[in-house]
Amino acid sequence: METTTYCDRCGEPVASGGPAPGDGHETCRTARAMEPPRYCARCRRRMIVQVTPLGWTARCSRHGEFTPG
């Protein structure tokens, strides 16, 4: 059974292991250096994101909370 993963910025499918060079997600990688994720990489659901002066948290309704790390 093949597992599909998704870009955590645009929500589009990506190769296993996350966005890689030459896969069309160069802009996403660049933006993610400064932005929190917007989509769950496991299920493609839009996440609830909270940005604070100290960082960010992102929560998927199915997979729970993600923090920078």
Gaussian input, Z-matrix of N, CA and C with variables (Angstrom, degrees):
# hf/3-21g

backbone

0 1
 N
 C     1     B1
 C     2     B2     1     A1
 N     3     B3     2     A2     1     D1
 C     4     B4     3     A3     2     D2
 C     5     B5     4     A4     3     D3
 N     6     B6     5     A5     4     D4
 C     7     B7     6     A6     5     D5
 C     8     B8     7     A7     6     D6
 N     9     B9     8     A8     7     D7
 C    10    B10     9     A9     8     D8
 C    11    B11    10    A10     9     D9
 N    12    B12    11    A11    10    D10
 C    13    B13    12    A12    11    D11
 C    14    B14    13    A13    12    D12
 N    15    B15    14    A14    13    D13
 C    16    B16    15    A15    14    D14
 C    17    B17    16    A16    15    D15
 N    18    B18    17    A17    16    D16
 C    19    B19    18    A18    17    D17
 C    20    B20    19    A19    18    D18
 N    21    B21    20    A20    19    D19
 C    22    B22    21    A21    20    D20
 C    23    B23    22    A22    21    D21
 N    24    B24    23    A23    22    D22
 C    25    B25    24    A24    23    D23
 C    26    B26    25    A25    24    D24
 N    27    B27    26    A26    25    D25
 C    28    B28    27    A27    26    D26
 C    29    B29    28    A28    27    D27
 N    30    B30    29    A29    28    D28
 C    31    B31    30    A30    29    D29
 C    32    B32    31    A31    30    D30
 N    33    B33    32    A32    31    D31
 C    34    B34    33    A33    32    D32
 C    35    B35    34    A34    33    D33
 N    36    B36    35    A35    34    D34
 C    37    B37    36    A36    35    D35
 C    38    B38    37    A37    36    D36
 N    39    B39    38    A38    37    D37
 C    40    B40    39    A39    38    D38
 C    41    B41    40    A40    39    D39
 N    42    B42    41    A41    40    D40
 C    43    B43    42    A42    41    D41
 C    44    B44    43    A43    42    D42
 N    45    B45    44    A44    43    D43
 C    46    B46    45    A45    44    D44
 C    47    B47    46    A46    45    D45
 N    48    B48    47    A47    46    D46
 C    49    B49    48    A48    47    D47
 C    50    B50    49    A49    48    D48
 N    51    B51    50    A50    49    D49
 C    52    B52    51    A51    50    D50
 C    53    B53    52    A52    51    D51
 N    54    B54    53    A53    52    D52
 C    55    B55    54    A54    53    D53
 C    56    B56    55    A55    54    D54
 N    57    B57    56    A56    55    D55
 C    58    B58    57    A57    56    D56
 C    59    B59    58    A58    57    D57
 N    60    B60    59    A59    58    D58
 C    61    B61    60    A60    59    D59
 C    62    B62    61    A61    60    D60
 N    63    B63    62    A62    61    D61
 C    64    B64    63    A63    62    D62
 C    65    B65    64    A64    63    D63
 N    66    B66    65    A65    64    D64
 C    67    B67    66    A66    65    D65
 C    68    B68    67    A67    66    D66
 N    69    B69    68    A68    67    D67
 C    70    B70    69    A69    68    D68
 C    71    B71    70    A70    69    D69
 N    72    B72    71    A71    70    D70
 C    73    B73    72    A72    71    D71
 C    74    B74    73    A73    72    D72
 N    75    B75    74    A74    73    D73
 C    76    B76    75    A75    74    D74
 C    77    B77    76    A76    75    D75
 N    78    B78    77    A77    76    D76
 C    79    B79    78    A78    77    D77
 C    80    B80    79    A79    78    D78
 N    81    B81    80    A80    79    D79
 C    82    B82    81    A81    80    D80
 C    83    B83    82    A82    81    D81
 N    84    B84    83    A83    82    D82
 C    85    B85    84    A84    83    D83
 C    86    B86    85    A85    84    D84
 N    87    B87    86    A86    85    D85
 C    88    B88    87    A87    86    D86
 C    89    B89    88    A88    87    D87
 N    90    B90    89    A89    88    D88
 C    91    B91    90    A90    89    D89
 C    92    B92    91    A91    90    D90
 N    93    B93    92    A92    91    D91
 C    94    B94    93    A93    92    D92
 C    95    B95    94    A94    93    D93
 N    96    B96    95    A95    94    D94
 C    97    B97    96    A96    95    D95
 C    98    B98    97    A97    96    D96
 N    99    B99    98    A98    97    D97
 C   100   B100    99    A99    98    D98
 C   101   B101   100   A100    99    D99
 N   102   B102   101   A101   100   D100
 C   103   B103   102   A102   101   D101
 C   104   B104   103   A103   102   D102
 N   105   B105   104   A104   103   D103
 C   106   B106   105   A105   104   D104
 C   107   B107   106   A106   105   D105
 N   108   B108   107   A107   106   D106
 C   109   B109   108   A108   107   D107
 C   110   B110   109   A109   108   D108
 N   111   B111   110   A110   109   D109
 C   112   B112   111   A111   110   D110
 C   113   B113   112   A112   111   D111
 N   114   B114   113   A113   112   D112
 C   115   B115   114   A114   113   D113
 C   116   B116   115   A115   114   D114
 N   117   B117   116   A116   115   D115
 C   118   B118   117   A117   116   D116
 C   119   B119   118   A118   117   D117
 N   120   B120   119   A119   118   D118
 C   121   B121   120   A120   119   D119
 C   122   B122   121   A121   120   D120
 N   123   B123   122   A122   121   D121
 C   124   B124   123   A123   122   D122
 C   125   B125   124   A124   123   D123
 N   126   B126   125   A125   124   D124
 C   127   B127   126   A126   125   D125
 C   128   B128   127   A127   126   D126
 N   129   B129   128   A128   127   D127
 C   130   B130   129   A129   128   D128
 C   131   B131   130   A130   129   D129
 N   132   B132   131   A131   130   D130
 C   133   B133   132   A132   131   D131
 C   134   B134   133   A133   132   D132
 N   135   B135   134   A134   133   D133
 C   136   B136   135   A135   134   D134
 C   137   B137   136   A136   135   D135
 N   138   B138   137   A137   136   D136
 C   139   B139   138   A138   137   D137
 C   140   B140   139   A139   138   D138
 N   141   B141   140   A140   139   D139
 C   142   B142   141   A141   140   D140
 C   143   B143   142   A142   141   D141
 N   144   B144   143   A143   142   D142
 C   145   B145   144   A144   143   D143
 C   146   B146   145   A145   144   D144
 N   147   B147   146   A146   145   D145
 C   148   B148   147   A147   146   D146
 C   149   B149   148   A148   147   D147
 N   150   B150   149   A149   148   D148
 C   151   B151   150   A150   149   D149
 C   152   B152   151   A151   150   D150
 N   153   B153   152   A152   151   D151
 C   154   B154   153   A153   152   D152
 C   155   B155   154   A154   153   D153
 N   156   B156   155   A155   154   D154
 C   157   B157   156   A156   155   D155
 C   158   B158   157   A157   156   D156
 N   159   B159   158   A158   157   D157
 C   160   B160   159   A159   158   D158
 C   161   B161   160   A160   159   D159
 N   162   B162   161   A161   160   D160
 C   163   B163   162   A162   161   D161
 C   164   B164   163   A163   162   D162
 N   165   B165   164   A164   163   D163
 C   166   B166   165   A165   164   D164
 C   167   B167   166   A166   165   D165
 N   168   B168   167   A167   166   D166
 C   169   B169   168   A168   167   D167
 C   170   B170   169   A169   168   D168
 N   171   B171   170   A170   169   D169
 C   172   B172   171   A171   170   D170
 C   173   B173   172   A172   171   D171
 N   174   B174   173   A173   172   D172
 C   175   B175   174   A174   173   D173
 C   176   B176   175   A175   174   D174
 N   177   B177   176   A176   175   D175
 C   178   B178   177   A177   176   D176
 C   179   B179   178   A178   177   D177
 N   180   B180   179   A179   178   D178
 C   181   B181   180   A180   179   D179
 C   182   B182   181   A181   180   D180
 N   183   B183   182   A182   181   D181
 C   184   B184   183   A183   182   D182
 C   185   B185   184   A184   183   D183
 N   186   B186   185   A185   184   D184
 C   187   B187   186   A186   185   D185
 C   188   B188   187   A187   186   D186
 N   189   B189   188   A188   187   D187
 C   190   B190   189   A189   188   D188
 C   191   B191   190   A190   189   D189
 N   192   B192   191   A191   190   D190
 C   193   B193   192   A192   191   D191
 C   194   B194   193   A193   192   D192
 N   195   B195   194   A194   193   D193
 C   196   B196   195   A195   194   D194
 C   197   B197   196   A196   195   D195
 N   198   B198   197   A197   196   D196
 C   199   B199   198   A198   197   D197
 C   200   B200   199   A199   198   D198
 N   201   B201   200   A200   199   D199
 C   202   B202   201   A201   200   D200
 C   203   B203   202   A202   201   D201
 N   204   B204   203   A203   202   D202
 C   205   B205   204   A204   203   D203
 C   206   B206   205   A205   204   D204

   B1=1.4568
   B2=1.5238
   B3=1.3209
   B4=1.4488
   B5=1.5232
   B6=1.3363
   B7=1.4528
   B8=1.5193
   B9=1.3213
   B10=1.4508
   B11=1.5126
   B12=1.3343
   B13=1.4516
   B14=1.5187
   B15=1.3138
   B16=1.4526
   B17=1.5230
   B18=1.3156
   B19=1.4535
   B20=1.5257
   B21=1.3353
   B22=1.4635
   B23=1.5272
   B24=1.3273
   B25=1.4624
   B26=1.5226
   B27=1.3661
   B28=1.4708
   B29=1.5272
   B30=1.3303
   B31=1.4531
   B32=1.5201
   B33=1.3206
   B34=1.4626
   B35=1.5301
   B36=1.3323
   B37=1.4674
   B38=1.5274
   B39=1.3246
   B40=1.4669
   B41=1.5152
   B42=1.3224
   B43=1.4537
   B44=1.5198
   B45=1.2998
   B46=1.4576
   B47=1.5246
   B48=1.3302
   B49=1.4524
   B50=1.5144
   B51=1.3236
   B52=1.4480
   B53=1.5183
   B54=1.3380
   B55=1.4559
   B56=1.5300
   B57=1.3272
   B58=1.4669
   B59=1.5257
   B60=1.3187
   B61=1.4649
   B62=1.5292
   B63=1.3258
   B64=1.4610
   B65=1.5125
   B66=1.3216
   B67=1.4645
   B68=1.5262
   B69=1.3403
   B70=1.4552
   B71=1.5152
   B72=1.3173
   B73=1.4643
   B74=1.5280
   B75=1.3360
   B76=1.4619
   B77=1.5299
   B78=1.3291
   B79=1.4609
   B80=1.5228
   B81=1.3171
   B82=1.4697
   B83=1.5252
   B84=1.3293
   B85=1.4718
   B86=1.5180
   B87=1.3292
   B88=1.4603
   B89=1.5292
   B90=1.3124
   B91=1.4642
   B92=1.5243
   B93=1.3411
   B94=1.4661
   B95=1.5212
   B96=1.3315
   B97=1.4606
   B98=1.5274
   B99=1.3420
   B100=1.4597
   B101=1.5299
   B102=1.3210
   B103=1.4612
   B104=1.5259
   B105=1.3292
   B106=1.4690
   B107=1.5319
   B108=1.3283
   B109=1.4658
   B110=1.5287
   B111=1.3028
   B112=1.4709
   B113=1.5305
   B114=1.3360
   B115=1.4626
   B116=1.5194
   B117=1.3225
   B118=1.4558
   B119=1.5318
   B120=1.3289
   B121=1.4686
   B122=1.5183
   B123=1.3190
   B124=1.4680
   B125=1.5196
   B126=1.3515
   B127=1.4649
   B128=1.5296
   B129=1.3253
   B130=1.4594
   B131=1.5239
   B132=1.3120
   B133=1.4618
   B134=1.5223
   B135=1.3183
   B136=1.4596
   B137=1.5235
   B138=1.3392
   B139=1.4633
   B140=1.5217
   B141=1.3177
   B142=1.4548
   B143=1.5255
   B144=1.3303
   B145=1.4582
   B146=1.5217
   B147=1.3239
   B148=1.4604
   B149=1.5220
   B150=1.3363
   B151=1.4591
   B152=1.5221
   B153=1.3313
   B154=1.4590
   B155=1.5300
   B156=1.3218
   B157=1.4723
   B158=1.5347
   B159=1.3181
   B160=1.4614
   B161=1.5260
   B162=1.3168
   B163=1.4636
   B164=1.5125
   B165=1.3162
   B166=1.4553
   B167=1.5229
   B168=1.3340
   B169=1.4596
   B170=1.5257
   B171=1.3194
   B172=1.4578
   B173=1.5236
   B174=1.3363
   B175=1.4586
   B176=1.5173
   B177=1.3399
   B178=1.4669
   B179=1.5275
   B180=1.3187
   B181=1.4637
   B182=1.5275
   B183=1.3246
   B184=1.4560
   B185=1.5293
   B186=1.3517
   B187=1.4639
   B188=1.5240
   B189=1.3065
   B190=1.4622
   B191=1.5219
   B192=1.3292
   B193=1.4518
   B194=1.5237
   B195=1.3321
   B196=1.4547
   B197=1.5291
   B198=1.3108
   B199=1.4524
   B200=1.5180
   B201=1.3310
   B202=1.4594
   B203=1.5251
   B204=1.3054
   B205=1.4538
   B206=1.4478
   A1=109.05
   A2=117.16
   A3=122.37
   A4=109.85
   A5=116.10
   A6=121.50
   A7=108.90
   A8=116.50
   A9=120.97
   A10=108.52
   A11=116.47
   A12=120.53
   A13=107.90
   A14=115.60
   A15=121.44
   A16=110.76
   A17=115.69
   A18=121.58
   A19=107.61
   A20=117.14
   A21=119.32
   A22=113.04
   A23=117.22
   A24=119.96
   A25=112.05
   A26=117.41
   A27=120.09
   A28=113.22
   A29=117.90
   A30=121.14
   A31=115.16
   A32=117.77
   A33=120.89
   A34=110.86
   A35=118.27
   A36=120.81
   A37=112.00
   A38=115.73
   A39=122.32
   A40=108.99
   A41=115.77
   A42=120.53
   A43=109.78
   A44=116.58
   A45=121.73
   A46=110.23
   A47=117.29
   A48=121.25
   A49=113.50
   A50=118.00
   A51=120.46
   A52=112.75
   A53=116.08
   A54=120.18
   A55=111.58
   A56=116.74
   A57=122.16
   A58=109.27
   A59=118.25
   A60=120.93
   A61=111.85
   A62=116.34
   A63=121.30
   A64=114.70
   A65=119.56
   A66=121.06
   A67=113.48
   A68=117.70
   A69=120.46
   A70=113.72
   A71=118.53
   A72=121.73
   A73=112.43
   A74=117.23
   A75=120.43
   A76=110.77
   A77=116.51
   A78=120.93
   A79=110.48
   A80=116.96
   A81=121.00
   A82=110.80
   A83=116.90
   A84=119.98
   A85=110.73
   A86=116.82
   A87=121.30
   A88=110.51
   A89=117.15
   A90=121.38
   A91=111.81
   A92=117.51
   A93=120.91
   A94=112.98
   A95=117.68
   A96=119.90
   A97=110.27
   A98=116.99
   A99=121.43
   A100=113.96
   A101=118.45
   A102=122.19
   A103=111.76
   A104=117.00
   A105=119.39
   A106=109.77
   A107=118.07
   A108=120.67
   A109=110.03
   A110=116.55
   A111=121.81
   A112=112.39
   A113=116.83
   A114=121.80
   A115=109.57
   A116=116.70
   A117=121.64
   A118=107.88
   A119=116.84
   A120=121.07
   A121=112.09
   A122=117.99
   A123=121.25
   A124=113.21
   A125=117.05
   A126=118.89
   A127=114.56
   A128=117.88
   A129=123.05
   A130=113.98
   A131=117.61
   A132=120.07
   A133=110.15
   A134=116.37
   A135=121.31
   A136=107.04
   A137=117.09
   A138=120.83
   A139=111.27
   A140=115.19
   A141=122.22
   A142=105.75
   A143=116.46
   A144=121.50
   A145=109.48
   A146=115.51
   A147=120.81
   A148=108.00
   A149=115.39
   A150=121.81
   A151=107.66
   A152=115.91
   A153=122.10
   A154=108.42
   A155=117.90
   A156=119.20
   A157=113.02
   A158=117.59
   A159=121.56
   A160=113.91
   A161=118.61
   A162=121.01
   A163=112.00
   A164=116.31
   A165=121.25
   A166=110.80
   A167=115.00
   A168=122.34
   A169=106.59
   A170=116.45
   A171=122.27
   A172=106.88
   A173=116.61
   A174=120.00
   A175=110.84
   A176=114.03
   A177=121.57
   A178=107.10
   A179=117.38
   A180=120.20
   A181=112.87
   A182=117.32
   A183=120.95
   A184=112.95
   A185=118.56
   A186=121.09
   A187=115.07
   A188=117.83
   A189=120.28
   A190=114.09
   A191=115.04
   A192=122.46
   A193=113.02
   A194=114.62
   A195=122.99
   A196=107.80
   A197=117.72
   A198=122.82
   A199=108.63
   A200=118.10
   A201=119.02
   A202=110.70
   A203=115.40
   A204=116.28
   A205=116.74
   D1=123.67
   D2=-178.27
   D3=-85.44
   D4=135.53
   D5=179.12
   D6=-101.73
   D7=126.13
   D8=177.72
   D9=-92.59
   D10=134.84
   D11=172.43
   D12=-114.22
   D13=158.95
   D14=-174.44
   D15=-125.48
   D16=151.83
   D17=176.05
   D18=-67.10
   D19=130.89
   D20=-177.39
   D21=-80.20
   D22=1.33
   D23=175.44
   D24=-104.66
   D25=-48.33
   D26=-176.17
   D27=-103.87
   D28=-17.08
   D29=178.16
   D30=85.17
   D31=0.91
   D32=-179.79
   D33=-81.57
   D34=152.16
   D35=178.64
   D36=-60.64
   D37=144.73
   D38=176.15
   D39=-133.91
   D40=166.06
   D41=176.92
   D42=-63.85
   D43=155.59
   D44=178.93
   D45=-54.13
   D46=134.64
   D47=-180.00
   D48=99.16
   D49=0.11
   D50=177.66
   D51=98.40
   D52=176.11
   D53=-179.15
   D54=-58.33
   D55=137.79
   D56=-179.44
   D57=-126.70
   D58=157.99
   D59=178.79
   D60=-53.97
   D61=136.36
   D62=176.79
   D63=82.62
   D64=7.36
   D65=-177.76
   D66=-99.20
   D67=6.77
   D68=179.49
   D69=90.41
   D70=2.47
   D71=-178.67
   D72=-110.22
   D73=25.57
   D74=-179.89
   D75=-61.13
   D76=-42.81
   D77=179.18
   D78=-62.62
   D79=-39.44
   D80=179.10
   D81=-63.49
   D82=-44.99
   D83=179.61
   D84=-60.94
   D85=-43.17
   D86=179.75
   D87=-63.07
   D88=-46.55
   D89=-178.84
   D90=-65.97
   D91=-37.46
   D92=-177.72
   D93=-66.46
   D94=-16.33
   D95=175.99
   D96=-65.09
   D97=-25.66
   D98=-177.29
   D99=-118.28
   D100=-10.36
   D101=-175.33
   D102=-119.55
   D103=153.72
   D104=172.91
   D105=-76.42
   D106=164.91
   D107=176.86
   D108=-68.84
   D109=153.58
   D110=179.09
   D111=-114.45
   D112=-24.50
   D113=-178.64
   D114=-124.10
   D115=147.76
   D116=175.29
   D117=-71.77
   D118=128.22
   D119=-179.38
   D120=-71.29
   D121=-16.67
   D122=-179.84
   D123=-88.00
   D124=-41.17
   D125=-171.80
   D126=-126.01
   D127=-2.39
   D128=177.11
   D129=72.38
   D130=10.10
   D131=176.78
   D132=-73.86
   D133=145.30
   D134=174.88
   D135=-69.33
   D136=134.36
   D137=-177.54
   D138=-100.17
   D139=156.95
   D140=173.02
   D141=-86.66
   D142=119.07
   D143=-175.02
   D144=-114.94
   D145=134.11
   D146=175.00
   D147=-123.29
   D148=123.00
   D149=179.35
   D150=-107.47
   D151=130.15
   D152=178.23
   D153=-125.43
   D154=169.40
   D155=177.00
   D156=-60.24
   D157=-21.49
   D158=-177.44
   D159=-97.45
   D160=-3.21
   D161=-178.78
   D162=149.78
   D163=-147.62
   D164=-179.25
   D165=-150.54
   D166=161.24
   D167=169.04
   D168=-135.27
   D169=148.00
   D170=177.84
   D171=-133.54
   D172=134.43
   D173=-176.37
   D174=-126.45
   D175=125.98
   D176=174.50
   D177=-95.01
   D178=137.69
   D179=-179.66
   D180=-64.16
   D181=-23.41
   D182=-179.06
   D183=-101.24
   D184=-36.28
   D185=-171.74
   D186=-109.56
   D187=1.51
   D188=174.37
   D189=88.42
   D190=-159.25
   D191=-171.42
   D192=-93.32
   D193=141.38
   D194=175.59
   D195=-119.75
   D196=140.63
   D197=176.14
   D198=-130.62
   D199=160.95
   D200=179.52
   D201=-60.28
   D202=146.63
   D203=179.85
   D204=172.50

